[in-house]
Amino acid sequence: MLDEFTHGPRVAYFSMEIALRNEIPTYAGGLGVLAGDTVRSAADLMIPMVAVSLVSRAGYFHQQIDAQGRQVAQAVFWEPERWTRALDAKIAVPIDGRTVWVGAWLYVVEGHMGGRQPVLLLDTDLNENHPEDREITHYLYGGDTAYRLKQEIVLGIGGLRMLQALGVTVRHYHMNEGHSALLGLELLRWYTYPTEDVRPGESHYNLPRVRDLCSFTTHTPIEAGHDRFSYELVQRVLDSDFDIESIKHLAGEDNLNMTRLALNLSEYVNGVAKKHAEVSNAMFPGYRVHAITNGVHPFTWAAESFRQLYNHYLPGWCHEPQLLMRADCCIPDAAIWESHVQAKQYLIKKVQAITGVSLDPKLPIIGYARRMTAYKRPGLLFSDIERLKKIARHHPFQVVLAGKAHAHDENGKHLIEQLYAHARDLAGTITVIYLPEYNIELAQALTAGADVWLNTPLPPLEASGTSGMKAALNGVPSLSILDGWWMEGCIEGVTGWAIGDGMEIADGDGHELYDKLEQVVFPLYYSNDRSNWIKVMKGAISKNASYFNSHRMMRRYATEAYIR
């Protein structure tokens, strides 16, 4: 079953979550969607890769929202045998004093150029295991700290052993965030110096060899957002064969910091935008953090109408998305607008099906969708309800929102309730829709069908962000805070518009947002000369979509991280 993937060395890409398709809920948000786009681009470019993740049988969670805006999270079990194939190999890892057996399911990602990439989904729900251990790979980001550590043992150590058991030759290991950093400890156990070559007091681990094999991508610009485990827990749960003093030297004296561990075990480290790399270098002095700005998979995130448009005017764009830079001179305005109208109509139909509300196709739609958490500031658009109503009286518009709050994030859930309250306050003046169960399918419709894409994070807490990149592929300009990728992508009035000046103190961002909507964005949209608006749409495609794609990203990883 794996024969076609074992004939040569591959890059092993480890990620706690990965978005493979809408029906497989093995992802929570941006990190997983990025992982899915990474593998899809690797398939298109025929970069030999194997992805390793968890099966997450119960998924992240299914989001229901009641009439008051209260989020209810429910497990969403899926059947791996429906979409994947069970592999024969089983490996064992010691966890919490017991032997835990780990199996794997194979999902194959197929690219447009004939490339195929294997994805291994690790599974502990086996008859050989204790009932408690069978649930280790059930809940994505579920449970307590001990549960998370067990999952990361399965991912890092178990994933490494599974690749070995399956006969997959690995030339390089890429850790997507610190969840899989324990694979580095397993590699240290594999690569040791001969005893006679080790002087008293020196480590017998071949650290330079392990570092040369590993790359690490960090996504979190907040120190508190990195996984940490007490050494009391580590000594209880982790294999006792590991040298705890060596772990402390690599991962921190006070607790096991997975990011510190990954940093010390990787020769190449990168952030996911230029600004994020700067923030990470300041957070982790003594390490060199490079910048490879994220991208999105071109074919996946272009609406069908835009796929056909690009196929006609820019053939080959799927494999060479840099061809999109010709959109501003090679695609007629009328063709761009018609493709957008089709994408917008699709979104309107979807909103109607989900909520029963009919949006007006003649009015601009502001789209906003992402994880609901405080630093994303989803309520910034509604910070002055009376002024928002005043703007709408002169320039009517509609708002479509979506996003999940983490099941344990009470503040995030409260933000959703507040958005529902704002929608009620604006009823009759501005139609505000909140779509539940934000997933790949909904993201595809919303990023393509909106007229303006809004993003309002608190700088400098947005590592990258990719939703605006998806919008750009469909000619949807962004109106965003200057943070993350938008610091690189924003050309004022050409690809979209900035809110504020990107400074960390952003108390006036709400006023800046209203000024830009009232004085720039809506007057341009309602202008008698539609070509001025289409010019910005073309700018989003030619300047942003042509660059902020996962093909460019993967070519950077291949040349800078994988081949050294």
Secondary structure, DSSP 8 states (H G I E B T S, - for coil): --GGGSSS-EEEEEES----BTTB----SHHHHHHHHHHHHHHHHT--EEEEEE--TT-S-EEEE-TT--EEEE-----HHHHSEE-S--EEEEETTEEEEEEEEEEEEE-TTS-EEEEEEEE---TTS-HHHHTTTTSTT-S-HHHHHHHHHIIIIIHHHHHHHTT--EEEEEEESGGGTHHHHHHHHHSB--GGG--TTS--B-HHHHHHHEEEE-----GGGS-EEEHHHHHHHS-TTS-HHHHHHHH-SSEEEHHHHHHHT-SEEEESSHHHHHHHHHHSTTS--EE----B-HHHHS-HHHHHHHHHHSTTTTT-GGGGGGHHHHS-HHHHHHHHHHHHHHHHHHHHHHH-----TTS-EEEEES---GGG-TTGGGS-HHHHHHHHHHS--EEEEE----TT-HHHHHHHHHHHHHHHHHTTTSEEEEESS--HHHHHHHHHH-SEEEE---TT------HHHHHHHTT--EEEES-TTHHHH--BTTTEEEES---S--TTHHHHHHHHIIIIIHHHHT-S-THHHHHHHHHIIIIIITTSBHHHHHHHIIIIII--
